[in-house]
Amino acid sequence: MKKIAIVGSNSFVAKNLIRKVSKDNYIYLYGKNLVEAKDESSSFVSYFNFDYPNWPLDLTSLLNYDVIVYTAAVGVQSNNRPANLLLYQVNLFLPIEIVTFLNDNNYKGKFITFGSYFEIGTNDKEKLYNEIEVIQSVGAISDSYCDSKRLLSNFYLNKQFNILWYHLILPSIYGPNENENRLIPYVINTIKEDLDPKLSSGDQVRQYLYISDLVELIDKIINTDIPADVYNVASCTDSIKIKDLVSLIYEIMGKQQKKYDQIVTRDQGMAFLGLNTDKISYAIPEWKPKVFLKDGIKKYL
């Protein structure tokens, strides 16, 4: 059994990862609202308060673990942007501090963090970007969240460290129990409540990856000796225009699509976002996404 620490255990990714890895490992959860979380715990789960900056992270404790997964993030939702300093502290400065501390103390375990394909920024080229192209992209970005992710990925690329650090650049992750303000649950709820949705023109192309497929990959990284590197993670068959995704949801729910009031969103300048996944496919050939959009949406229902 491995000792696995999950920093930011309240996140959507963390909650799904905990269910995957808690059966066969010792799990150490760093997060908030831990009393509620204990209802789903096993005897192999330990809890530590972490709510930066009120409850800072005990870096020394991290040296005891075989794997550390950093899922903490601030400002993921565009309608919930905090003060910029806190956003950069949690998304950028703290991961860098952890890496530096682990490196200085000759940490031998695995450290896993996450980037985003929104780091590509303003783009209308219909191409799938490899890892270096994502990190070195110069397209304008719409907010500090994307900036913090781009800066962390650039820090990774400089590689001033010797630890086993895996940095996964993700597309749009989806699945049941994600934040209700995100696109798929938002559209589903407006249909259920017979409301008129407020959406962009929907011409942007996005990639989607179902949460269980991501969790399955993280589990393989935890238990497989693959090179520590930066990897794009996506389902290359699930690229779709936002307006076509909305139409698909209406179709699956058996409802006639309504006309809706178009609004301007921050990401409309990012006309095409796509990740080339050749590198992760070569590193872990046995991993392939299993849940595709139509079936993934049905799982919400």
N, C-alpha and C positions, 0 to 999 in steps of 0.2 A: 504493500500500500504506500502511495506517495503522500507527501504533505503538500497540499495545494492551497495557496493563499489567493483570495479574490478580493482585490481592492476596488471598492465601489460596488458592493454586492447588491445595491438596490436597482441597478440598471437592468434594462430589458435583456441584454446579452447575458449578464451575470445570472439572473434568475433562471434562465434556461440552461446555462452551463452548470449551475449547481445541481439541477436535477439529473444531469448527465453523469457527472463525475463523483457525486457524493456516495454512491453505493459501494465503491471499491477503494476509496481513498479517505485520508484525514483532510477535512476541509476547514479552512480558517477564513472567516468572513469579516471584512473590514467595511463597515457601512453605518447607516443610521436606521432608526425605527427597528432595532434588532429584536425587540420583544415580540413584535408581530411576526417577524421572520422565523422565530423559533418554533412556531406551530408546525412548520414543514421540516424540521430538523431531524437528524438522526444522532445517535450517541457519538458519532465521529465528527461532529460539527462544533467548532468553537467560534465565539463572537467577540468582536472588538469594536468599540465606538470609533468611527471615523467620519468626520463632517468638517472638512477644511473650511476656515481656519480655526473653528471652535474646538474641534477634536483633531489635532494633528496626527500624522502617521508616525508610529514608532519604527524608525528605519532599522534599528538593531534587530528587531523581531523578525524581519524579513530574511535574515541570514539563515534562519532555521528551516526554511522551506525548500522543497525540491522544485517547485514551480510557483511563479507569481504571475497572475493575470491582472493587468491593470485595465479595468473597465470604467473607472471613474471618469466622468466628463461633465462639463458645465456648458449650458447654452446650446444643447443639441436641438431643441425646438426653437424655431424662429420667433415664436410668440412668447418666449421665455428667456430673453437675453439679460443676464445680470450685468453688473458693473464689469468693465473690461479687465480690470486688474485681477479679480477673482477668477475670471474665465482663463486668463493666461496662466495664473498660478496652478490651477488644477489640471488644465489640458496640456501644459507645456513645461513650466518650471519644475513642478513636482516630479513628473516622470524623468526629467533630466537629473534632478537631485537623486532620485532612486538609482538610476543607472550609474551615476558617478560614485555613489556610496557602495553599491554592489561591486563595481569594478575595483575600487580602492581596497575592498576587503576580500578580494579573490573569490567571489561567489561562484559556485560551480553548478547551480541549478539553471532553470530556464525562466526567462522574463518575456512576457507577451504583451504587446501594446497594439493599438489600432489607429490607422489613418482613414482617410475618406477620399472617394473620387471627386468630391467637391473641391479638392485641392487643385484640380485641373483649371478651374476658373472659367472665365468667358471663353467659349469655344464653339465653333460651328463646323469643324472638320468631322466628317463621319469616319472616325477611325478608333480602334481600340488601342489605348495607350499602354505601353509596358511600364514597369516600375520606375525606371529612370526618367522616362518622359513625364510621368505624373509628378514626380518630385521636383523636376527641373522646369515644370511648366511656369509660364509667366502670365497666363490669362488673369485678368482682373477678377478679384473675389469680392463677394458681397458683404461679408461680415467678419468679425473677429474670431468666431468659431472656426471658420475655414482657414483663417490666417494661422491660428494656433496649431491646427493640424498640419498645415504645410510646413511650419517652422520645426515641428517635432520630426517630421519625415526628413527634412533637410539635415537636422542634427544626426539622425540615424545614418544618412548617407556619408557623413564625414567620418564616421566610425572611429571615434577617439575612445574606444573601449575594447575589452577582451572577453566580456561575458557572452553567454548564449542568449542573445536578444532577438526575438522574432517580432517583426513589425508587419501587421496585416492591413493592407489598404482595401477598404470595403466599399461596395456599392450601397444601394438602398436596401436595408435589412427590414424584413417584414414578418408578421406572424401574429396569431392571436395574443391578446393582452399587451400589445404594444401601446404606446401613448395614443389616446383617442384623437389627438389633434393631427396625427399623421394622416397621409392622404387616404390610404385604403380604409382604415376604420372610420375616418371622417365621411367618406362617400357612402359607406355601408350604413352608417347611422342616419345620414340625411335621407336615404332611401327608405329606411325603416320608419322614420318619423314623418315621411312625406313632406320634406322641406326642400326648398330650392338651394342647391349648393352654390357656393361662391368659389370659383376656380379660375385659373389662368387660361389662356388660349389653348394650352395643352400641347403645343407643338414640340416641347422639349422631349428628347429621347433619354430614357433612364434604364439602368440595369437593376434587376431585383434579385435578391438571394433570400431564400426562406431560412428562418432562424435555426431550424434543426440541422440544416446543411452546414451552417457556419459552426454550430456547436460540435457537430461530428468532426469537422476539420480540426478545431482546437483540441479535441480529445486525441486525435491522431498525432498532433504536434507534441502533446504532453507525453505520449507513449511511444513515439517513434524517433529514431536518431536521424533526423534530417538536418541539413546545414542551417545554421542560424542565419537568417537573411530577411530582406524585405520581400513580401509576396503580395501580389494582387489576388484577391479572392472574389470570384463572381460566378454567375451562371451566364455564359455568353449567349445562350439561346433565349434568355429572358430580357432582351432589350425591347423596349416598347415606348411609343409616344404616350404621354400622359393622357391625352384625350382618348386614345384607344384603350388605355387601361380603365378609364372611367366607363367607357361603353361596355367593356368586358364585364365589369361589376354589375351594371344594370342587366346585362344579358343573363348572367349567372343567377341573379335574384329574380329573373322573370318579370322585370318591370320595364315600362316604356320610358326611355330616357327623356328627361326634361331639358328644355333650354335653360341656360343659367347665366347669371350676371358675371361677366368676366372681370377679374381684378388683376392688377399688376403685382407680380411676385418677384422676390429678390433674385431668383435663380433663372429668370427667363433669358438672360444673356448667355447662360450655359446651355446652348441649344442641343449639344450632344455630349454626353458623358458615358464613357465606356472603358472597361479595363481588359487588357490582354492577360489571359491566365495561363499562358504556356509554361511559365516558370513553376508555378505550384503544381501543375499537372505533371511536370517532369519529376519534381521532388517527391510528390505523393501520388503516383499514378492510380492507386486504388481508391482515391477520393474523387467522387464526382457528385454534383448536385442531383438530388433525387426528386425534389418537390418543385414542380414548375407552376407558373402563375395561376393557371385555371384551377388546379387542385389546391394550391396554396390559399387562394381566396375562399374556396369552399370550406376550408378548415375554420375560417372565422365564423361560419354560419352554423 
